[in-house]
Amino acid sequence: MELVERAREQRGQRRHQWINSLVLLAGVVLGGGSLLATAQTLRTGQAELRTSRDNVRALQEGQVTERYAQAVEQLGSGRREVRAAAVYALERVAKDSPRDRLAIRDVLAVFVREHVRLKHAPLPRFPDAPDTDVAAAMAVVARRPADPYGAPRMDLHRIGVPVLRLTSPASLAGADLAGSDLRGAHLDHVELRGANLELAELPGAELPGADLRGADLRGADLTGVQLPGVLLAGADLSDTVLTEVKLSGVDLRGVNLRGADLRGAELDGADLRGANLRGVQPTVQTRIRKSAKVDGTTRFGPDPSS
């Protein structure tokens, strides 16, 4: 009897273990199904989120394109106040769409060139300030973010913007301003590093603290320009008119001043080590030797190319 009872007990235990195994297997299956369902839900949710983001991005890009087209159209308005508003609208588009910044810069440069392009030599009289729409365009391009590396120069050559006033911080670094009329302009602390100012008209302009390092100023007229604290390292000032200019104490090391007109210029204490002063008036060279900082690398004498 004991054997029969023991066998019956063992069968009961095996049946109980088998039932437990079935329950466990069912739990695993159900749990796996739940995980699969959750994963599928997550994948679906992520796909929907990506689609939603793509739709929002497409909507935003469409709105930017619409705003851009509308502003460009308004630039052609016959009303000056509408054109000025379009300039500021383009500035807002540029802030919202970094990829369009360079195109907007060039659109505004074209706008300025078309409105104030010099067809002849600058007028002898002291001119008026630029119109509000042109002044707005110049202010916007001057306070834009830095251009990407390798971007072409901003084309502002031969524009007439005398008495232009730019408020710091402002940058026209690398811009092509060759032959432009900037007489009487207020360019305090404006960055003009590497700018092309060849043959530009700058008499009476104010440039204190301006950054002109590496700028091309060949043949430019800077008569009476205010230059305290200006940075000119590496600039090319050959054949430049610098009469009555205050350059006392200015760092002019390595600057090319070949053939420059320095009559009446104040150069006391200016650092002219390594500068090229060949072709400068002999009387000015003599004065520079006495009052400025020079050494064996400063080049004096006649211009061998003339």
Residue, then its C-alpha position, 0 to 999 in steps of 0.5 A: m500500500e505504501l508503494v501505491e500511495r508513494a506512486r500516487e503522490q509522485r504522479g500528483q507532484r509531476r502533474h503539479q509541476w507540469i501545470n506550473s510549467l504551463v502557467l509559466l510558459a503562458g506568462v512568458v508568451l503573454g509577456g513576450g506578446s505584450l513586449l512586442a506590442t509595446a515595441q510596435t507601439l513605440r515604433t509607431g509612435q516614433a514614426e508618427l513623431r518623425t512625420s510630425r516633425d517633418n510636417v512642422r519643418a516643411l510648414q516652417e520652411g514654407q512660411v520662411t519661403e513665403r516671407y522671403a518672397q514677400a519681402v523681396e517683392q516689397l523691396g521694389s516698392g515705390r514707397r521708401e517706408v515699404r522698402a525699409a520695412a522689407v529690409y527689416a523683414l529680410e533681417r528677421v527671415a535671416k535670423d530664422s533661416p541660417r541657410d538663407r543668410l548669405a542669399i539675403r546678404d547679397v539681395l540687400a547688397v544688390f538693393v544698395r548698389e541699384h539705389v546708390r551706384l556711382k555712375h560718375a566721380p563723386l560730387p565735389r560738394f559735401p553730400d547728404a546722408p543716405d536715404t532711410d531704406v539704404a541706410a537700413a540695408m547697410a545697417v542690417v548687412a553690417r550687423r549680420p552674423a559672420d559669413p561662413y568660411g570661403a564665402p565670396r566678398m559682399d559686393l558693395h563697390r562704387i556705392g555712394v553712401p556719404v555720411l553713413r552712420l554705423t553703430s558698433p558692433a558692426s562689420l563690413a569685413g572682407a566687403d568689396l567697397a572699392g571706389s565707394d563714396l564714404r565721405g564723412a561716414h561715422l564708422d567708429h569701431v567698425e570691423l573692416r578687416g580685409a575689406n577692399l577700399e581701393l580708390a574709396e573716398l573717405p575725406g572727413a570720415e571718422l574711424p576711431g578704433a576701426d579694424l582695418r587690418g589687412a585692408d586694401l586702401r591703395g589710392a584711397d583718399l583719407t584726407g582729414v580722417q580721424l584714426p585714433g586707436v585704429l588697427l592697420a597692421g598688414a594694410d596696404l596704404s600705397d599711394t593713399v592720400l593721408t594729408e592732415v591725418k592724425l596717426s600719432g602713436v598708431d601701430l603701423r608696423g609692416v604697413n605699405l605706405r609706398g608713395a603715400d601723401l603724408r603732408g601735414a599728417e601727425l605721426d609722432g610716436a607712430d610705430l613704423r618698424g618694417a613699414n615701406l615709406r619709399g616714394v613718400q615726400p622727402t621732407v616727410q621722411t625726414r620728419i618721420r625719422k625724427s618723430a616716429k618709431v623706426d629701425g633698420t627694417t623701415r624702408f626710406g628713399p625714392d620709389p624704385s618703381s617710379 
